[in-house]
Amino acid sequence: MVTTRFTTEHLPTIVTQLRNDPFLLGFDQLFDRLISSGVGTAQASSYPPYNIVRNDNSDSFAIEIALAGFAEHDIKVTVKEDNLTVESTKDHDADSAVYVHQGIAARNFKRSWTLSPTIKVTGASFVNGLLIISLVNEIPEEKKPKTITINGPEVGTPVQLNE
């Protein structure tokens, strides 16, 4: 199985490369939105850490979120319009343990991703402290690329030009 992993460390470089791509015309607002949302800046929260993985099928992805110290019932995953949100609902007051050292961050969080209108969330699983959210890119038939036949005069047929 071939996977491509993108982490938050890669985002500033990716955004810069996309902004300078001569074939992506009219996407400046998208890149400005990414930058203004704090992507790739020191202000952007890095908790909890996550990966975005493209599966063998280029139309399916997974967001892997490391959630050590949380249980399945502590996590809430919602999709509203084109916004995917993962947040914790853990009651930290219920934890009566006295920590000599607490190296596992279990603080509450809320992390959101803006999804393309063609991206659909197909499921989520929580295995060994890793929340895996499955996504698929479902492009409608009318939005898929089409080959256009180029019609022209047949060879040997005179072409009349209007001036």
Backbone torsions as a table, in degrees:
resi	resn	phi	psi	omega
1	MET	NA	127.0	179.6
2	VAL	-97.1	129.1	177.6
3	THR	-129.2	147.4	174.5
4	THR	-117.0	123.3	-177.3
5	ARG	-107.6	132.8	174.7
6	PHE	-119.0	130.1	176.7
7	THR	-115.7	170.7	-179.1
8	THR	-62.4	-22.5	177.8
9	GLU	-65.8	-27.2	-177.8
10	HIS	-82.1	-17.3	-170.6
11	LEU	-60.7	-45.6	-179.8
12	PRO	-59.1	-41.3	179.1
13	THR	-66.3	-42.4	-179.6
14	ILE	-64.3	-44.7	-179.9
15	VAL	-61.6	-43.2	179.2
16	THR	-63.1	-43.2	179.7
17	GLN	-64.2	-42.4	179.4
18	LEU	-66.9	-39.5	179.9
19	ARG	-61.5	-35.3	-177.7
20	ASN	-90.0	0.4	179.8
21	ASP	-73.3	120.4	-176.7
22	PRO	-68.3	-12.7	-178.5
23	PHE	-93.9	-4.1	178.7
24	LEU	-105.7	79.0	-178.5
25	LEU	-88.6	138.6	175.4
26	GLY	83.2	11.8	-178.7
27	PHE	-102.3	11.3	-177.4
28	ASP	-58.4	-37.9	179.7
29	GLN	-62.6	-39.0	178.9
30	LEU	-62.4	-45.5	-179.1
31	PHE	-67.8	-39.0	177.1
32	ASP	-61.8	-38.6	179.2
33	ARG	-65.3	-41.9	177.8
34	LEU	-61.7	-44.9	-177.6
35	ILE	-68.8	-41.5	-178.5
36	SER	-69.6	-21.6	178.7
37	SER	-80.5	-0.4	176.2
38	GLY	92.1	9.8	179.9
39	VAL	-62.9	125.5	175.6
40	GLY	78.1	8.3	177.9
41	THR	-104.1	167.1	179.6
42	ALA	-66.8	-21.6	-179.0
43	GLN	-77.8	-19.3	-178.2
44	ALA	-69.4	134.7	179.3
45	SER	-70.8	136.4	178.2
46	SER	-106.1	12.1	-178.0
47	TYR	-117.2	132.9	-7.2
48	PRO	-79.8	154.8	179.2
49	PRO	-68.3	148.6	-178.7
50	TYR	-147.6	160.5	173.5
51	ASN	-123.3	151.7	168.8
52	ILE	-116.7	120.9	-173.3
53	VAL	-116.2	129.8	173.2
54	ARG	-93.7	124.9	-179.1
55	ASN	-78.9	176.6	179.2
56	ASP	-50.4	-45.0	176.8
57	ASN	-75.9	117.4	-173.7
58	SER	-65.0	-8.6	179.5
59	ASP	-94.6	0.1	-180.0
60	SER	-123.4	141.7	-176.6
61	PHE	-133.3	168.6	172.0
62	ALA	-143.5	140.2	170.4
63	ILE	-103.4	120.5	179.9
64	GLU	-105.7	121.2	-177.9
65	ILE	-118.6	123.9	179.8
66	ALA	-80.0	116.6	-176.0
67	LEU	-129.3	55.0	177.0
68	ALA	-62.0	137.5	179.0
69	GLY	91.7	-5.3	178.3
70	PHE	-109.3	152.5	172.9
71	ALA	-108.7	165.9	-177.8
72	GLU	-55.6	-39.5	-177.9
73	HIS	-74.2	-8.0	177.7
74	ASP	-87.8	-6.7	-172.0
75	ILE	-114.8	139.2	177.9
76	LYS	-125.7	123.9	178.5
77	VAL	-115.1	123.8	179.8
78	THR	-132.1	149.8	173.3
79	VAL	-126.6	122.0	176.9
80	LYS	-131.9	119.8	-174.4
81	GLU	55.5	-119.5	-178.9
82	ASP	-108.1	29.6	-176.7
83	ASN	-122.8	120.5	176.0
84	LEU	-99.8	126.7	-178.9
85	THR	-127.0	134.3	174.1
86	VAL	-121.5	127.0	178.9
87	GLU	-142.4	156.1	178.7
88	SER	-97.4	147.6	178.9
89	THR	-125.9	25.9	-175.2
90	LYS	-70.1	134.5	176.7
91	ASP	-90.6	101.4	-176.7
92	HIS	-74.8	-19.0	178.0
93	ASP	-69.9	-24.2	-179.6
94	ALA	-74.1	-16.0	-179.6
95	ASP	-80.7	110.5	-176.3
96	SER	-96.4	5.0	-177.9
97	ALA	-68.7	145.2	174.6
98	VAL	-105.0	113.1	-176.1
99	TYR	-89.9	129.9	170.5
100	VAL	-77.8	-39.2	174.2
101	HIS	-145.8	129.1	177.8
102	GLN	-117.0	98.3	-178.8
103	GLY	-96.2	-13.8	178.9
104	ILE	-96.6	111.0	179.8
105	ALA	-71.3	125.0	179.0
106	ALA	-129.0	31.8	-179.1
107	ARG	-74.7	156.3	178.2
108	ASN	-68.4	152.2	-176.6
109	PHE	-150.1	165.9	171.1
110	LYS	-146.7	120.8	-179.2
111	ARG	-128.1	134.9	-176.8
112	SER	-127.6	150.3	174.3
113	TRP	-130.3	137.2	173.1
114	THR	-89.7	124.2	-176.8
115	LEU	-99.5	148.4	171.5
116	SER	-64.1	150.3	179.3
117	PRO	-59.0	-20.1	-179.6
118	THR	-90.9	-7.5	-179.9
119	ILE	-86.7	127.5	179.3
120	LYS	-118.8	137.6	175.1
121	VAL	-83.7	122.8	-175.5
122	THR	-104.1	-9.6	178.9
123	GLY	165.0	173.2	177.5
124	ALA	-148.5	146.7	176.2
125	SER	-140.1	153.8	-179.4
126	PHE	-125.2	107.7	-175.2
127	VAL	-131.4	123.3	175.5
128	ASN	50.9	44.5	177.3
129	GLY	78.3	10.7	-179.7
130	LEU	-120.0	117.2	175.2
131	LEU	-87.5	124.0	-179.2
132	ILE	-116.9	117.5	179.1
133	ILE	-106.4	121.0	-177.6
134	SER	-91.3	135.4	-179.1
135	LEU	-130.3	151.2	175.1
136	VAL	-137.8	141.9	177.3
137	ASN	-94.7	102.1	-178.5
138	GLU	-100.8	96.5	-179.5
139	ILE	-87.8	122.1	179.1
140	PRO	-61.5	151.6	-177.3
141	GLU	-54.0	-40.1	-178.0
142	GLU	-70.6	-14.5	179.0
143	LYS	-97.7	-9.6	-179.2
144	LYS	-74.0	151.7	-179.8
145	PRO	-61.7	142.6	178.2
146	LYS	-124.1	146.1	175.5
147	THR	-87.8	128.6	-178.0
148	ILE	-102.4	127.1	177.3
149	THR	-77.4	133.1	178.8
150	ILE	-94.9	116.3	179.0
151	ASN	-95.8	138.1	178.4
152	GLY	-151.4	175.7	179.4
153	PRO	-67.0	148.9	177.0
154	GLU	-70.3	154.5	-178.7
155	VAL	-61.9	132.7	178.9
156	GLY	91.6	-10.2	179.0
157	THR	-87.4	124.9	179.8
158	PRO	-66.1	142.0	178.6
159	VAL	-108.3	128.2	179.4
160	GLN	-97.9	125.6	-180.0
161	LEU	-98.6	133.3	175.3
162	ASN	-90.7	130.5	-179.3
163	GLU	-105.2	NA	NA
